[in-house]
Amino acid sequence: MKISWICAVAVILMPLTLHAGVGEWRNYTSQKDVVDVTVDGTSLWAASSGGMFSLLQDGTFVTFTNAEGLRSVDLTAIAASSNGKIVTGTLGGILHIYNTQSTSWQYVNDIASTNQINKRINDLTIYSDTVLVCSDFGLSLLNLSRLEFGDTYSRFGTIPTTLRVAVHSAVIQNGSLWAAVSADATNNFVAVGNLANPNLLQPQSWSLYGVGSATNEVRAVVGFNGTVYAGTQSGLYRFDGSGWNPITNLSGQDIVAAHASSTQLVVCSRSGIVSIVNTNDDVSLYGQTLPYTASSVTISSSGEPVVGSVGGGLLTFNGAWDSHVPNGPSSSQFLSIAIDDEGTVWSATGLDGGGKGIYRLRKGSWKSFSAQNTVLPINDFHRVSLGCDGSVWASSWGGGILEVPAGVDSVLAENLYGRNVGMIGIPSDTSFIVNSTMACDGHGNTWTTILQPFDQRVLVVRKPDRSWSTLNAKLGSALIVLPHDKDVQQNLAVDAFDNLWMVIKDPAYRGLASFNNRGAIRDSIVYHVTAADGLPSSDIKSIVIDRENDLWVGTDRGIGIILDPSRPKSEGSIARYIPLDGTTINSIAVDALNRKWVATPEGVVLLSPDGTQVLEMYTVASTAGRLIDNDVKSIAIDHTTGTVYFGTINGLASLTTTAVQAKGEFDQLLVSPNPYLLPPNRDLTIDGLVEDSRIKILSIDGKLVREVGTPGGRIGFWDGKDSEGQYVSSGIYILVAFSESGDKVGTGKVAVIRR
């Protein structure tokens, strides 16, 4: 339906009920970068930059992200209590408490809600029912049973009050509280406060001890055999009652963590693990150099060290070091995502040296492709898109464009295209080739663009015979040269008339171009559409064709809708979407019901098919963190399952919806739940519909009870009521679904029970 009157329509905020497709959230993050480790019985627990995971004794993993209860996946510390509670801290100050016995969650937001600038939780140590919470602004005592804070110590000894003091580690030993504190490069100490003193809030209640010197940063303090040890950037030290003595065998070592049991002290440097088992401080080395950089250490129930590492997950020792990482992507960067015909999710990761290659999710398993494990020359892949024949294309930042043909399970050198097919790169380095996304027309031509090519041939097309051509993009007598457009998600689109559309970032001609080519290979731009024609802005971020051939244009100042792509400059052809006016639009995706999923820096907005209603607004807050980041960069939809994927630089989130692609023909209808209890907890779901079906509910003797419409896709609903709005009686009911034309019919049955 055309909506030239959209500007005058008021926004209707609607709760997203089952009809709108609320389903299951899932999160996908990399958990290979572990920041802290702990032990609970025989299970090992890790806090990572992508969430929490547990390594069980049988070698299996249990992973936790926002979808499983975390409020933030950017964890910074972890500790286990003696009664089965796992406490984690985050970069933003949130504390999660997971009860392993009841599998329930509790949250403490006191630190996160303070007005402190830096709220990072650096370390957690549990003594009985008290948690020592070390943060970037002090040391706080948390009662674990009541989840109430006691005192917070932020002033220590003679450290100037003008300096903010961070606490990195803390321990209770010999009746005193010991804390590794730092204020700047010249104020690094171990602060000691006697617990018999009723007022440790006073700075003078604390004694300060420089470990080696006040410029030597203290990373960890730990008690072993009645003695306190300090791990620093220049070695391990032992407190002798009045000062610190270096452990000779570890002099000069950069100590990052230490942990003690009743029988040994394990000390972790960046590259190795040593153990001290007696008061002579004799040092024993575990194995050889660590395979990954260490971040943390603990001791397993069997007495072996367990290391948290950067890149290798958990490292355990069994004569040699073994790496343990849950299956997942190689990083949490999802800059651009696409879904192929088989439902495989593909992602590009970054540019300008920040990329991690590409990765895919297929049938629940992740596989990563990078310069380290394939023939790829670089890791900077910034966009992924789909080709004409089920292939996937990955656009690199400087290395050309990669094709992964349908059914191929590896990356092949012959499928990386650039200078070898006639493309020319930027003027300063013609081998530095940056491609945009791909677009496929109905004639089998696959189109892409080159950013700022030296020869000014910005258009690239691969024909059905697999031959390549490069062309100019001509606007009258001018040649369009595309500068680097790092922020454009969808550069190209092809409408229902086979016309190619292209985003122009050339400052002199910024806007949108239509070649009006109807599948022909043409270099002349016929229509040049800008803000002067009715778009909210000429700075375009994303374009997409919906199921009614409307062209949705996302800009840095909202959405414009070209209602007639064959005449984009005619009067009334462009509608400006007022409710999102002024909002930066990162990406737009269209689901099987023609609804629009709009990604912005502030969250995701779901619009009705005609754009007149805001059906839902998803943010980190409204989804309890399941939408990992408000700044969603890309959206892709698996139309066969109705699953919507949201790509961010901090991870991938997915939401199952009922916007499932309709079937071509009816088969037997799948009805759930069956039997259907009334009054219901949710609507009856009828699966297996053709497009725009209607459903008749008949009693067992053939009488019409009610006729209902459907959202338009494969799934419809019935609320158990008759045409008078009353719940039906118990019994067997016949469901008859039929197409809009009436020539396709499907049937099913449901048992209804009134309770």
C-alpha positions in Angstrom: 0.0 0.0 0.0 1.4 3.4 -1.0 1.7 5.9 1.8 2.2 9.3 0.4 0.4 10.7 3.4 2.8 9.2 5.9 4.1 12.6 7.1 0.7 13.3 8.6 0.3 10.0 10.4 0.7 10.0 14.2 3.0 7.4 15.8 1.2 4.7 17.6 3.3 3.0 20.2 2.1 -0.6 20.6 3.1 -3.3 23.1 4.7 -6.1 21.1 2.5 -9.1 22.0 2.8 -12.6 20.6 1.1 -11.4 17.5 4.1 -9.2 16.8 6.5 -12.0 17.2 8.3 -11.8 20.6 10.3 -14.9 21.0 13.6 -16.2 22.2 16.7 -14.0 22.5 20.2 -15.4 22.0 23.6 -13.8 22.1 26.8 -14.7 20.3 30.2 -13.3 21.6 33.8 -14.4 21.6 34.9 -15.8 25.0 38.5 -16.5 24.1 39.8 -13.4 26.0 39.5 -14.4 29.6 40.1 -11.7 32.2 39.6 -13.7 35.5 39.1 -17.3 36.7 37.8 -19.1 39.7 37.0 -22.6 40.9 33.7 -24.0 42.3 34.1 -27.6 43.2 35.3 -29.5 40.1 34.0 -26.8 37.7 36.2 -24.0 36.4 34.6 -20.6 35.8 35.9 -17.8 33.6 35.0 -14.2 33.2 35.6 -12.9 29.6 35.1 -9.8 27.5 32.2 -11.7 25.9 30.5 -13.1 29.0 31.0 -16.0 31.5 31.5 -19.7 30.9 32.1 -22.8 33.0 34.3 -25.7 32.0 32.9 -28.9 33.5 34.9 -31.9 34.6 33.7 -33.8 31.5 35.2 -31.1 29.2 31.9 -29.6 28.2 31.1 -25.9 28.4 28.1 -23.9 29.8 28.1 -20.4 28.5 26.4 -17.3 29.9 25.7 -14.1 28.0 22.9 -11.5 28.4 20.4 -13.9 27.0 21.2 -16.3 29.9 21.0 -13.7 32.6 24.0 -11.3 32.5 23.2 -7.6 32.3 26.6 -7.0 30.6 28.9 -9.3 28.8 32.0 -7.1 29.4 33.2 -8.9 32.5 36.3 -7.9 34.5 36.3 -10.1 37.6 34.9 -13.3 39.0 34.9 -15.2 42.4 33.1 -18.2 43.8 31.6 -18.5 47.3 31.6 -21.6 49.4 27.9 -22.0 49.0 27.7 -22.1 45.2 27.4 -18.5 44.3 29.4 -17.1 41.4 29.9 -13.3 41.6 31.1 -11.4 38.5 31.9 -7.7 38.1 31.8 -5.6 34.9 33.5 -2.7 33.2 30.5 -0.6 34.1 30.2 -1.5 37.7 27.4 -4.1 37.7 27.7 -7.1 40.0 26.0 -10.4 38.9 25.4 -13.1 41.5 24.6 -16.5 39.9 23.3 -19.3 42.2 24.5 -22.6 40.8 22.1 -24.6 42.9 18.9 -22.7 42.0 20.3 -21.4 38.6 18.9 -18.0 39.5 20.3 -14.5 39.2 20.6 -11.5 41.5 22.1 -8.1 40.6 23.7 -5.3 42.5 23.7 -1.9 40.7 25.0 0.4 43.4 28.4 0.9 41.9 27.0 1.2 38.3 24.5 3.9 39.4 27.1 6.1 41.2 28.3 9.4 39.8 31.8 8.1 39.6 33.4 8.5 36.2 35.3 5.2 36.3 33.3 2.2 37.7 35.3 -0.8 36.6 35.4 -3.6 39.0 39.0 -4.8 39.1 38.9 -7.8 41.5 36.6 -9.8 43.8 37.6 -11.8 46.8 35.1 -13.6 49.0 35.6 -14.2 52.8 32.7 -16.1 54.3 29.8 -13.8 53.6 31.8 -10.7 52.7 32.9 -9.8 49.2 35.9 -7.5 48.8 35.0 -5.4 45.8 38.0 -3.7 44.3 37.1 -0.9 41.8 38.5 2.0 40.0 37.4 4.3 42.9 38.0 2.3 46.0 37.5 -0.9 48.1 33.9 -1.8 49.0 32.6 -4.4 51.4 29.5 -6.3 50.2 27.4 -8.6 52.4 26.6 -11.5 50.1 23.5 -12.7 51.9 21.8 -9.4 52.1 23.4 -7.8 49.0 24.1 -4.7 51.0 27.2 -2.6 51.0 29.0 -1.6 54.1 32.0 0.8 54.0 33.8 1.9 50.9 37.4 3.0 51.4 38.7 5.5 48.9 41.2 7.5 50.9 44.5 5.8 52.0 47.2 7.3 54.1 49.0 10.3 52.6 47.9 9.9 49.0 46.7 13.4 48.0 42.9 13.8 48.2 43.0 15.4 44.8 43.9 12.0 43.2 41.4 9.3 42.5 42.6 6.0 44.0 42.0 2.7 42.2 42.2 -0.7 44.1 43.5 -3.6 42.1 43.5 -6.4 44.6 42.7 -7.0 48.3 43.2 -9.7 50.9 42.5 -10.2 54.6 45.5 -11.6 56.4 46.7 -11.5 60.1 43.8 -9.4 61.2 44.4 -6.7 58.6 43.0 -5.6 55.3 45.6 -5.4 52.6 44.9 -3.5 49.3 46.9 -2.9 46.2 46.2 0.8 45.4 47.4 3.3 42.8 46.6 6.9 42.1 49.1 7.8 39.4 52.5 6.7 38.1 54.1 7.8 41.3 51.6 6.7 43.9 51.6 2.9 44.0 51.4 1.2 47.3 50.0 -1.7 49.4 47.7 0.0 51.9 47.2 -1.9 55.2 44.4 -1.3 57.7 43.9 -3.1 61.0 40.4 -4.6 61.1 40.4 -3.9 64.9 40.2 -0.2 64.0 36.5 0.8 64.0 37.1 3.7 61.6 39.0 2.7 58.5 37.3 5.5 56.6 39.9 7.9 57.9 42.9 8.0 55.6 45.3 8.0 58.6 44.0 4.6 59.6 45.9 3.1 56.7 49.6 2.5 56.5 51.2 2.7 53.0 54.1 0.5 51.9 55.9 1.1 48.6 56.8 -2.3 47.1 60.3 -1.7 45.7 59.3 1.9 45.0 56.2 4.1 44.7 56.5 3.9 40.9 56.2 0.1 41.0 52.6 -0.9 40.2 51.2 -3.6 42.5 49.0 -6.0 40.5 48.0 -8.5 43.2 48.2 -9.1 47.0 47.7 -12.6 48.4 48.2 -14.4 51.7 50.1 -17.7 52.0 51.4 -19.5 55.0 50.6 -16.5 57.2 52.6 -14.2 55.0 51.5 -11.5 52.5 53.0 -11.5 49.0 52.7 -8.7 46.4 52.9 -9.3 42.7 54.2 -6.2 40.8 55.3 -5.2 37.4 58.9 -5.8 38.5 58.6 -9.1 40.4 57.2 -10.8 43.5 57.8 -9.5 47.0 57.3 -10.9 50.5 56.3 -8.8 53.5 58.7 -9.3 56.5 56.7 -7.3 59.1 58.2 -3.9 58.2 58.9 -3.9 54.5 59.0 -5.9 51.3 61.7 -8.3 50.2 62.0 -9.4 46.6 61.8 -13.1 45.6 65.1 -13.4 43.8 64.1 -16.0 41.3 61.3 -13.8 40.1 63.1 -10.5 40.0 62.2 -8.4 37.0 59.2 -10.6 36.1 55.9 -8.8 35.1 53.5 -10.4 37.6 49.9 -10.1 36.6 48.1 -12.4 39.1 48.7 -14.7 42.1 46.5 -17.2 43.9 47.0 -19.2 47.1 45.6 -22.5 48.5 46.5 -24.1 51.7 49.4 -25.9 50.1 50.9 -23.6 47.4 51.2 -20.1 46.1 50.8 -19.9 42.3 52.3 -16.8 40.6 51.4 -15.8 37.1 53.6 -13.7 34.9 52.8 -12.7 31.3 54.4 -15.8 29.9 54.8 -18.4 32.7 53.5 -20.0 35.9 55.5 -20.8 39.0 54.6 -22.4 42.3 55.9 -21.7 45.8 55.2 -24.5 48.3 57.3 -23.6 51.4 58.6 -20.7 53.5 61.9 -20.8 51.7 60.2 -19.3 48.7 61.6 -22.0 46.4 60.2 -21.5 42.9 59.0 -24.4 40.6 58.1 -23.7 37.0 55.0 -25.3 35.5 55.8 -26.4 32.0 57.4 -24.1 29.5 56.3 -20.7 28.2 52.5 -20.2 28.1 51.0 -20.5 24.5 48.9 -17.3 25.2 49.4 -14.2 27.2 48.2 -14.8 30.8 45.6 -12.5 32.5 44.7 -14.4 35.7 45.3 -17.6 37.6 43.6 -19.9 40.1 44.2 -23.4 41.5 41.9 -26.4 40.5 40.5 -28.8 43.0 43.2 -31.2 42.1 45.9 -28.7 42.9 46.9 -27.7 39.3 47.1 -24.1 38.1 44.4 -22.8 35.8 45.2 -19.7 33.7 43.0 -17.2 32.1 44.5 -16.1 28.9 44.1 -13.5 26.1 43.1 -15.5 23.0 43.3 -19.0 24.4 40.4 -19.0 26.9 41.3 -21.2 29.9 44.7 -22.9 30.0 45.0 -26.1 32.1 48.2 -28.1 32.8 48.6 -31.8 32.3 52.3 -32.0 31.5 51.7 -29.4 28.9 49.3 -26.4 28.5 46.0 -27.1 26.9 43.6 -24.4 25.7 39.8 -24.5 26.3 37.5 -22.1 24.5 33.7 -22.4 24.0 32.7 -22.6 20.4 32.1 -19.1 19.2 33.2 -16.4 16.8 36.8 -15.3 16.7 35.8 -11.9 18.0 32.7 -10.0 19.2 32.9 -7.5 16.3 29.9 -7.8 14.0 30.2 -4.8 11.8 28.1 -6.2 8.9 26.0 -9.4 8.7 24.2 -11.4 6.0 22.3 -14.7 5.9 22.6 -17.0 2.9 20.0 -19.3 1.4 20.9 -22.1 3.8 20.3 -20.0 6.9 24.1 -19.5 7.6 25.0 -16.3 9.3 28.0 -14.5 7.9 29.8 -11.5 9.5 32.5 -9.0 8.5 34.5 -7.6 11.4 36.3 -4.3 10.7 38.7 -2.1 8.8 41.8 0.1 9.2 43.7 -2.6 11.0 40.9 -3.5 13.3 39.4 -6.4 11.4 39.4 -10.1 12.5 38.6 -11.7 9.2 35.2 -13.1 8.5 33.2 -15.8 10.4 30.0 -17.8 9.9 27.4 -19.5 12.1 26.1 -22.7 10.5 23.8 -25.1 12.3 25.0 -23.9 15.7 28.7 -24.1 15.0 31.1 -21.2 14.4 34.0 -21.2 11.9 36.4 -18.3 11.4 38.4 -17.3 8.3 41.4 -15.1 8.8 44.8 -14.3 7.4 46.2 -16.7 10.1 44.3 -19.8 9.0 43.5 -19.2 5.3 44.9 -17.7 2.1 43.3 -14.3 3.0 45.9 -11.6 2.7 44.4 -9.4 5.3 41.8 -9.5 8.1 40.1 -6.2 7.3 36.8 -7.3 5.9 34.2 -4.6 6.5 31.0 -5.8 4.6 29.3 -9.0 3.7 26.5 -9.4 1.2 24.7 -12.0 -1.0 25.3 -12.9 -4.6 22.9 -14.1 -7.4 23.5 -17.8 -7.0 23.6 -18.4 -3.3 27.2 -17.2 -3.0 28.4 -14.9 -0.2 30.6 -11.9 -0.9 33.0 -10.3 1.6 34.4 -6.8 0.9 37.8 -6.1 2.3 39.4 -2.8 3.2 42.2 -2.7 0.6 42.4 -6.3 -0.6 39.6 -6.6 -3.1 36.4 -8.7 -2.7 36.1 -12.4 -1.8 33.5 -14.8 -3.1 32.4 -17.9 -1.1 30.4 -19.9 -3.6 27.3 -21.8 -2.4 28.2 -25.2 -1.0 32.0 -24.3 -0.7 33.3 -24.8 2.8 36.6 -23.0 2.5 38.2 -19.8 1.3 40.0 -20.2 -2.1 42.6 -17.8 -3.5 41.1 -17.9 -7.0 37.9 -16.4 -5.5 39.6 -13.2 -4.3 39.0 -10.5 -7.0 40.8 -7.2 -7.5 43.4 -6.2 -10.0 43.1 -9.7 -11.5 39.7 -8.8 -12.9 40.5 -5.3 -13.9 39.7 -3.3 -10.7 42.0 -0.4 -10.0 42.5 0.9 -6.4 43.1 4.3 -4.9 45.4 6.9 -6.6 48.2 6.5 -4.0 48.2 2.7 -4.3 46.3 1.2 -7.1 46.5 -2.3 -5.5 44.5 -1.0 -2.5 41.0 -1.9 -3.6 37.9 -1.2 -1.4 34.6 -2.6 -2.6 31.1 -1.8 -1.4 28.4 -4.4 -0.9 27.2 -6.6 -3.8 23.7 -6.4 -5.4 22.2 -8.9 -7.8 19.7 -8.1 -10.6 17.2 -10.4 -12.3 19.5 -10.9 -15.3 22.1 -12.6 -13.2 24.5 -9.6 -13.1 26.3 -9.0 -9.8 27.1 -5.4 -9.1 29.6 -3.7 -6.8 31.5 -0.4 -6.6 35.1 0.6 -6.0 35.8 3.4 -3.6 37.9 6.3 -5.1 39.6 4.3 -8.0 42.5 5.9 -9.8 40.9 5.3 -13.2 37.5 6.7 -12.0 35.8 3.4 -13.1 33.7 3.1 -9.9 31.1 0.5 -11.2 32.0 -3.2 -11.4 29.8 -5.9 -12.7 30.2 -9.7 -13.0 28.0 -11.1 -15.7 26.3 -14.5 -15.7 29.2 -15.9 -17.8 31.6 -14.9 -14.9 33.3 -12.2 -17.0 34.0 -8.9 -15.4 33.6 -5.2 -16.5 34.4 -1.9 -14.9 32.5 1.2 -15.9 32.4 4.9 -15.1 29.4 6.3 -13.3 28.3 9.3 -15.3 26.0 12.1 -14.1 25.6 14.2 -17.2 29.1 15.2 -18.2 30.5 14.5 -14.7 32.2 11.4 -13.5 31.3 10.3 -10.0 34.2 9.3 -7.8 33.3 7.6 -4.5 35.4 8.5 -1.5 35.8 6.0 1.3 32.4 5.4 3.0 33.2 3.5 6.1 29.7 4.2 7.6 27.5 3.0 4.7 25.9 -0.4 5.3 24.0 -1.0 2.1 25.5 0.9 -0.9 23.5 -0.8 -3.7 20.0 -2.0 -4.3 18.0 -3.4 -7.3 14.3 -2.6 -7.5 11.5 -4.8 -9.0 12.1 -3.2 -12.4 15.7 -4.4 -12.3 17.0 -0.8 -11.9 20.3 -0.4 -10.1 20.4 2.2 -7.3 23.7 3.5 -5.8 24.6 5.6 -2.8 26.8 8.5 -3.8 29.2 9.9 -1.2 31.1 12.2 -3.6 30.8 15.5 -1.8 29.9 17.3 -5.0 27.0 15.0 -5.8 26.1 13.5 -2.5 22.8 11.6 -2.6 21.2 8.6 -4.4 21.5 7.6 -8.0 19.3 5.4 -10.2 20.7 4.1 -13.5 17.1 3.2 -14.7 18.8 0.4 -16.6 16.2 -2.5 -16.3 19.0 -5.1 -16.1 21.1 -3.6 -18.9 24.8 -2.8 -18.2 24.8 1.0 -18.3 27.1 3.7 -16.8 24.8 6.8 -17.1 22.9 7.9 -14.1 19.3 8.8 -15.1 18.0 10.0 -11.7 20.0 11.9 -9.0 17.9 12.1 -5.8 18.9 14.4 -2.9 17.5 16.3 0.0 16.3 18.9 -2.5 13.9 16.3 -3.8 12.5 15.4 -0.4 15.0 13.0 1.3 15.7 13.9 4.9 19.4 14.3 4.0 21.7 13.7 1.2 24.1 11.8 3.5 22.8 8.3 3.0 23.7 5.3 5.2 21.5 2.5 3.9 19.0 1.6 1.2 16.7 -1.3 0.8 13.7 -2.3 -1.5 10.7 -3.7 0.4 8.2 -6.3 -0.7 6.0 -3.6 -2.4 8.9 -2.2 -4.4 9.1 0.9 -2.2 12.7 2.1 -1.7 13.5 2.9 1.9 16.4 5.3 2.3 18.2 5.6 5.7 20.1 8.8 6.2 21.9 10.6 9.0 18.7 12.5 9.6 16.0 9.9 9.3 14.2 7.9 6.7 12.8 8.8 3.3 10.6 6.4 1.3 10.6 6.6 -2.5 7.1 5.3 -3.3 7.6 5.0 -7.1 11.2 4.0 -7.9 10.4 4.3 -11.6 9.6 8.1 -11.1 11.6 9.1 -8.1 11.7 12.8 -8.8 8.0 13.2 -9.6 5.8 15.2 -7.2 4.8 13.2 -4.1 7.1 10.3 -4.9 9.1 10.7 -1.7 7.6 10.4 1.8 9.6 11.6 4.8 9.2 9.4 7.9 8.6 12.0 10.6 8.8 9.9 13.8 12.5 9.1 13.2 13.2 12.6 11.8 16.8 13.6 12.8 17.8 10.1 13.8 20.9 8.5 12.2 19.8 5.3 10.4 22.5 2.6 10.4 20.7 -0.1 8.6 17.2 -1.2 7.5 16.0 -4.8 7.0 12.6 -6.0 5.7 11.1 -9.2 7.1 8.7 -11.7 5.6 5.7 -9.6 6.7 7.1 -6.5 5.0 7.8 -4.9 8.4 10.8 -2.7 8.7 13.6 -3.3 11.3 15.5 -0.1 11.7 18.9 0.1 13.4 20.0 3.3 15.0 22.8 4.3 17.4 20.1 4.3 20.2 18.5 0.9 19.5 16.2 -0.8 17.0 12.8 0.3 15.9 10.3 -2.1 14.4 7.8 -0.4 12.0 4.6 -1.8 10.5 4.6 -2.7 6.8 3.4 0.7 5.7 5.5 2.5 8.3 2.5 4.2 10.0 3.0 2.4 13.4 6.0 1.9 15.6 5.4 -1.7 16.8 8.3 -1.9 19.2 11.5 -0.2 20.3 14.4 -2.4 21.4 17.2 -1.1 23.6 19.7 -2.6 26.0 17.5 -1.4 28.9 14.2 -2.6 27.5 15.6 -6.1 26.7 17.5 -6.4 30.0 20.7 -6.4 28.1 19.7 -9.0 25.5 20.2 -6.5 22.8 24.0 -6.3 23.5 24.6 -2.7 22.4 22.2 0.1 21.4 24.4 1.1 18.5 23.3 -1.7 16.1 25.4 -1.6 13.0 23.6 -4.1 10.8 20.4 -6.2 10.7 19.8 -9.4 8.8 16.8 -11.7 8.8 16.5 -15.5 8.2 13.1 -15.6 6.5 12.8 -19.4 6.8 12.8 -19.2 10.6 11.8 -15.6 11.3 15.0 -15.0 13.2 16.3 -11.4 13.2 20.0 -10.8 13.9 21.4 -7.6 15.2 25.1 -7.0 14.6 27.1 -4.7 17.0 30.8 -4.2 17.7 30.3 -5.9 21.0 28.5 -9.1 19.8 25.6 -10.5 17.9 22.1 -10.8 19.2 19.2 -12.7 17.7 15.4 -12.7 18.3 13.0 -15.3 17.0 9.8 -13.8 15.5 6.7 -15.1 13.7 7.7 -13.3 10.5 8.4 -16.6 8.7 8.3 -16.8 4.9 4.9 -18.2 3.8 4.8 -21.6 2.1 4.1 -21.9 -1.6 1.5 -24.6 -1.1 -0.5 -25.9 1.9 0.5 -29.0 3.7 -1.0 -30.2 7.0 -1.3 -27.4 9.4 0.8 -27.6 12.6 -1.1 -26.4 15.6 0.3 -25.7 19.1 -0.3 -26.0 21.9 -2.6 -29.0 21.3 -4.7 -29.5 23.4 -5.4 -25.8 23.8 -6.4 -24.8 27.4 -8.8 -21.9 27.9 -8.4 -19.2 29.2 -5.0 -19.4 27.4 -1.6 -18.3 28.5 -0.9 -17.4 24.8 -2.6 -17.5 21.5 -2.9 -20.8 19.5 -0.2 -20.8 16.8 -1.1 -22.2 13.4 2.0 -22.9 11.3 2.1 -23.9 7.6 0.2 -21.1 5.9 0.6 -19.7 2.4 0.9 -15.9 1.9 -2.0 -13.8 3.1 -4.1 -16.7 4.4 -7.3 -16.5 6.3 -8.5 -19.1 8.7 -11.9 -20.5 9.5 -12.5 -22.2 12.9 -15.3 -24.8 12.6 -17.0 -26.9 15.2 -16.8 -30.7 14.8 -20.3 -30.6 13.2 -19.1 -28.1 10.6 -20.6 -24.8 12.0 -18.5 -21.7 11.5 -17.2 -20.4 14.9 -15.0 -17.6 13.7 -13.0 -16.4 10.7 -9.6 -14.7 11.4 -7.0 -13.0 9.3 -3.3 -13.6 9.6 -0.2 -11.4 9.6 0.6 -12.6 6.1 3.4 -15.1 6.5 3.7 -18.8 7.4 2.2 -18.4 11.0 -1.2 -17.3 12.2 -3.0 -17.1 15.5 -6.4 -17.7 17.2 -7.2 -16.5 20.7 -9.8 -19.3 21.4 -12.8 -16.9 21.1 -15.8 -17.1 18.8 -17.2 -14.3 16.7 -19.1 -12.9 19.7 -15.8 -12.5 21.7 -16.5 -15.4 24.0 -14.2 -18.4 24.7 -15.5 -21.5 22.9 -16.6 -24.6 24.7 -14.4 -27.7 25.2 -14.3 -29.9 22.1 -12.6 -30.7 18.9 -12.4 -27.9 16.3 -11.5 -27.9 12.7 -9.1 -25.3 11.3 -9.5 -24.5 7.6 -6.9 -22.1 6.1 -7.3 -20.7 2.6 -5.4 -18.4 0.3 -6.5 -15.0 -0.7 -7.8 -16.3 -4.1 -9.4 -19.3 -2.4 -7.7 -21.8 -4.7 -5.4 -23.2 -1.9 -6.7 -24.8 1.2 -5.1 -26.5 4.3 -6.7 -28.1 7.3 -5.9 -29.0 10.9 -7.5 -29.9 14.2 -7.2 -28.8 17.8 -8.6 -30.1 21.0 -9.9 -27.2 23.2 -10.3 -27.7 27.0 -12.0 -25.1 29.2 -10.5 -25.0 32.7 
